[in-house]
């Protein structure tokens, strides 16, 4: 019954063409429309809120949510942390999926990356280098690098998927106290990607991306030692 009510509510959102931020019918209206109890409506809305499909604003009403992939990142993070005590396969699988995605995307970007994105990537790697030399971490700069890298594709789902995988990896590392074993090498590998892109050298860009992921593999090896 709970699943059926959730499906009815999501069907209503679709049939009415509601967008993120648009208000849903009131709780009373949903009770009347769906012919179920108020408690059933509330439970269904809570479940949909956990999936970021709706947002409950107490005292104001219920609205269509951001429809983000945050719930995916939360679930994958918990799965990885849960499995870490036994093995690291969950983390390895997450990295394998991210690597497969980025290796495919870098081929598309390399041939046509715009100059303004190359300039932005240069600026990000410069900040990464400055922080590394100061003994600081540069997680946010790393996230920004990968988002700028693919923004010319104009694909919101790509951005959200990469952000979800990035979040999982860094949340697990932070939770377990794992750090980058060689920050300057990480900076150099990001620069190598930019150098290949500037020359529109697809093969070289693929090699640079592959070397970047070998750096991430080193952090997974650290997890084995924790």
N, C-alpha and C positions, 0 to 999 in steps of 0.2 A: 504493500500500500504506500509506504513512504517513497519508494522509487517511482511509483506511478504518479504521485503528486508532484515530485520534482520534475518528472517528464512533462506534466501538464503545464507547470510554471514556465519551464524553458520553451515549451511549444508556444505559449502565449507571447513570450518575448520575441520569438522569431516571427510569429504570424502578424504581430503588430509593428514589426520593423523597429523595435526599440534599440537604441544605441547606448553605449557606455555613458552612464551619468543620467540617463532618462529615468523618470519615476515609474515604478510599477503600480498596479492597482493597489488600493489599500487592503489591509488584512481582511476587513469586513467584505470588501468586494470580491476578494479571492475565495473567501468562505462561500459566498453566494454563487459565484461562477462555477466553482469546482464541486460544490456540494459536499464538503468535508468539514471536519471540526476545526476550530481555531487553533487548537494544540497541534493538529496534524499540519496545518499551514506553517505554524511557527517552526516545527521541527524540520520541515522541508526547506524553509528559507535559511535556517541555520546551516544545513548541509550544503546548500548552494553557496552560502557565504564562504564556507571553508574552501570552496573551489574557485572563489573570486568571480563567480557568475553574478551574484548579487551583493550589494552592500547595504547593511542595515544601519541606518542612522537613527539612533534612539531619539524619539521626540520629533522626528521629521518625516520618517517613512522609509521605504525600501526602494533602492535604485539599482539599475543594471550596473554590475561591477566593472572592474578594469579589464576583466577577461585575460589576465596575465598568466604566465607560466610559473608564478611563485609557488603554487601548491605542488607542482612537479619538482621544483628545486627542494622544497621542504621534505617531500617524500624520499627523494634520492639521497639527500643528506642523512636522514634518519637511517635509511637502508645501509648506507656505507658505514656509518658509525656503529650500527648494530652488528654488522658482519666483521668489522675490523678485529674483534676479539678472536675470531676463528681463522679468517684469511682475508686477503686484500682483493679478492676477485671482483667485488662490487666496484671498488675504486678503479681497478684496471679496465673494467667494462665501460665505465663512464668516460675515461680517457680515450679508449678505443673509439667510441662513438664520436666524441668531440674531434679526434684526429681525422677520422674518415670524413666528417663534415667539412672541416677546415681545409683539408687537402683538396677536396672537390671545389670548394669556393675560391681558393687561391688561384686556381687555373682560370676561373672566369674573371677575377679581378685583375690579374697580371697584365692582360692584354689591353685593358682600357681604363686603368685607374686614373682619375683626374688629377691634375697638378695640385689643386687645392687640398686634396686628401693627402698627397705626398708631403706637402708642406706641414699639414697637421700631424702626420706621423713623425716627421722630423722633430717637431716641437715636443711631442710626447716622449720620444726616446731621449731627447735632451734632458727633460725633467727626470726621467728614470735614471739617467747617468748621474745627474747631480745628487739625487737622493742616495744612490748606491755609494757614491764617493763619500757621502756624509754618514754612512753606516745606517741609513734609514731604509725601510721597506718601501716598495712602490706598487702595492697591490692595485690601488685605484688607477694609477697610470697604465698598468698592464691591462686592466679591464677596458679603459678608454682606447688603448691601442687597437685591440681586437674589434671594438665597435666601429672605430673610424675605418679600419681596414676594409670592412665590407659594406660601408654605408652607401657606396655608389650603386650597389645592387638594388637599393630601395625596397628591401624585403624585411618587413617588420618581424615576421616569424623567425627569420634567421637571427636577427638581433636578440630576440627573446630566448631562443634556444641556446645560443652561445652564452648569454648572460646566465641562464639557468645552470648550464654545465660549469661555468666559471665559478658561480656562487657555491655550488656543491664542493668543488675541489678546494676552494679557499676556506670555506667554513670548516671542513674536516681538518685541513692543515692547522687552522687557528685553534680548533678545539684540542688537538693533540700536540700543539706546540712545535709543529714542523715548520722549518724556515728554508728559504732558498740557500742551498749550499754554496753557490757561486753567483752572487748578484751581477757582477760585472760581465760574466759570461752570458748571463741572461740578456743583459743590455746589448751585447754584441750580436747575439742571435736575432734580436728584434731589428737591429740595424741592418743585418744581412738580408732580412726580408724586404726592408725598404729599398735597399740597393738594387735588389733583383727587380722589384716593381718599377723602379725608376727607369730601368733599361728594358722594361716590358719583356723580360726574359722568363717565360713560363717555367721552363725546366729548372732554372736556377731558383726560382721562387718556391717550387715544390721541394727542392733539396733544403732550402733554408727553413721551410716550415717543418720538414721532417726532423731537422736538427733541433729546432725549438722544442718539439715534443720529446726528444730524448732528454732534454733538460728537465721536463716534467716527470719523466720516468725516474730520474734521480731522486725526486722528492718522494715518490712512492716507495723507493728503496729505503728511504729514511723511516717510513711508516713501519716497515718490516722490523726495524731495530727498536721501535718503541715498545 
